[in-house]
């Protein structure tokens, strides 16, 4: 059985990738990893707080390794940090790294290039799945997520903070991918068949920065594992 680490974005696609990997006997997902913006202590594009990432990992029953990334960070520095992480992963007995990418070939090629020669196999469990059908399948299976970041050049800012549900899919303009794979939106998943129990969350402020609209999320009460 191959020991796998999953690249964890905090969103629905990486959660679904985990769900599918857990159904395959040849893979044993032993942990998650993500990068954190050191300046804000949040996952970069999703804008999700550390405390919520930790709550996700606890609800998934998996250890989460958070890799600090300086801000600003050059591509060369990012690749150096990730190369060091991959070396440590291989030395600790990891066989493969899994990603929740759907169809962007340049992203896949980049990941494959970065892992070449590391001894780590790149895995893409949800690659090529039709996104409209996939979005419907996720929702029907009980996946619950909030849109935490919207690119207003691609999707109206009012979508920030909305639930990823049937109503949202029906409201998406023509040309917007139902899973947001072209960067239209990013999400935070808080319930689904991959979780031991749902997370408590509450809505925070809607802000705009660096050309994107972010919907902040805060821990709900009680948070998983907290005192009543």
TAVENUR-V619381 format. One record per pair of residues at least 6 apart in sequence whose ideal C-beta (glycine too) atoms are under 7 Angstrom apart, sorted by sequence separation. I is the first residue (numbers start at 1). J is the second residue. D is the distance in whole Angstrom. If there is no record, write none. Layout:
i	j	d
I	J	D
I	J	D
This chain:
i	j	d
8	14	5
21	27	5
36	42	7
42	48	6
57	63	7
101	107	5
162	168	5
172	178	6
180	186	7
222	228	6
7	14	7
22	29	6
36	43	6
37	44	5
42	49	6
57	64	4
70	77	7
101	108	6
115	122	5
150	157	6
177	184	6
191	198	4
206	213	7
207	214	5
6	14	6
21	29	5
35	43	7
42	50	7
176	184	5
190	198	6
191	199	7
34	43	6
35	44	7
41	50	5
69	78	6
150	159	5
169	178	6
190	199	4
206	215	5
207	216	7
43	53	6
54	64	7
112	122	5
150	160	4
6	17	6
18	29	6
53	64	6
111	122	6
190	201	5
205	216	5
6	18	6
69	81	6
99	111	6
147	159	6
203	215	7
204	216	3
53	66	7
147	160	6
204	217	6
36	50	7
67	81	6
147	161	6
203	217	7
204	218	5
146	161	6
147	162	5
108	124	6
201	217	5
202	218	5
4	21	6
146	163	6
147	164	6
201	218	7
67	85	6
97	115	6
201	219	7
202	220	5
34	53	6
145	164	4
200	219	7
201	220	5
200	220	3
155	176	6
200	221	6
154	176	7
200	222	6
4	27	5
6	29	6
97	120	5
99	122	7
101	124	6
164	187	6
200	223	6
2	26	6
4	28	6
8	32	4
96	120	6
102	126	6
1	26	6
2	27	5
3	28	5
4	29	5
5	30	7
8	33	6
9	34	7
32	57	6
96	121	4
97	122	6
98	123	4
99	124	6
102	127	7
103	128	6
199	224	6
1	27	7
2	28	7
4	30	7
5	31	5
6	32	5
7	33	6
8	34	5
94	120	7
95	121	6
97	123	7
100	126	6
101	127	6
139	165	6
159	185	6
1	28	5
3	30	5
5	32	7
96	123	5
98	125	6
102	129	7
139	166	6
197	224	6
5	33	6
90	118	6
154	182	7
86	115	7
90	119	5
102	131	6
154	183	7
155	184	5
188	217	6
32	62	5
34	64	7
36	66	5
38	68	5
90	120	6
154	184	4
155	185	6
31	62	6
36	67	7
38	69	6
89	120	7
31	63	5
32	64	5
33	65	4
34	66	6
35	67	5
36	68	5
37	69	6
38	70	5
39	71	4
82	114	7
86	118	5
151	183	6
10	43	6
29	62	7
34	67	7
36	69	7
38	71	6
151	184	6
31	65	6
33	67	6
35	69	5
37	71	5
86	120	6
135	169	6
11	46	6
79	114	7
150	185	5
10	46	5
149	185	6
9	46	6
149	186	4
10	48	5
147	185	5
148	186	6
148	187	6
147	187	6
148	188	5
146	187	6
18	60	7
145	187	4
146	188	5
161	203	6
10	53	6
135	178	4
145	188	6
135	179	5
145	189	4
134	179	6
144	189	7
145	190	7
161	206	6
10	56	6
131	177	5
132	178	5
143	189	6
144	190	6
160	206	6
131	178	5
144	191	4
131	179	4
144	192	6
142	191	6
143	192	4
131	181	6
142	192	5
141	192	7
142	193	6
141	193	5
160	213	5
144	198	7
160	214	7
161	215	3
160	215	4
8	64	7
157	213	4
151	212	6
152	213	6
150	212	7
149	212	6
150	213	5
149	214	5
148	214	6
148	215	5
147	215	6
146	215	7
148	217	6
146	217	6
21	98	6
102	179	6
104	181	6
103	181	6
102	181	5
17	98	6
17	100	4
5	89	6
16	100	7
14	100	4
13	100	4
5	94	5
13	102	7
3	93	6
7	97	6
3	94	5
4	95	7
7	98	7
9	100	6
3	95	5
4	96	5
5	97	5
6	98	5
7	99	5
2	95	4
7	100	7
2	96	5
4	98	5
48	148	6
47	148	5
46	148	5
47	149	6
46	149	6
21	125	5
45	149	6
20	125	5
20	126	6
17	125	4
17	126	5
16	126	6
13	126	6
4	123	7
16	138	6
12	138	6
16	143	7
15	143	7
12	143	6
12	145	5
11	145	7
60	194	6
60	195	6
61	196	6
52	188	7
59	195	5
59	196	5
59	197	6
46	186	5
48	188	5
59	199	6
45	186	5
46	188	6
56	199	7
55	199	5
52	201	7
12	164	6
55	219	7
52	217	6
59	224	5
13	179	6
58	224	6
47	214	4
52	219	7
58	225	6
51	219	6
55	223	6
47	216	7
48	217	7
55	224	5
15	189	4
19	193	6
11	186	6
12	187	5
19	194	4
11	187	4
18	194	5
11	188	6
12	189	5
15	192	6
10	188	5
11	189	6
10	189	7
15	194	5
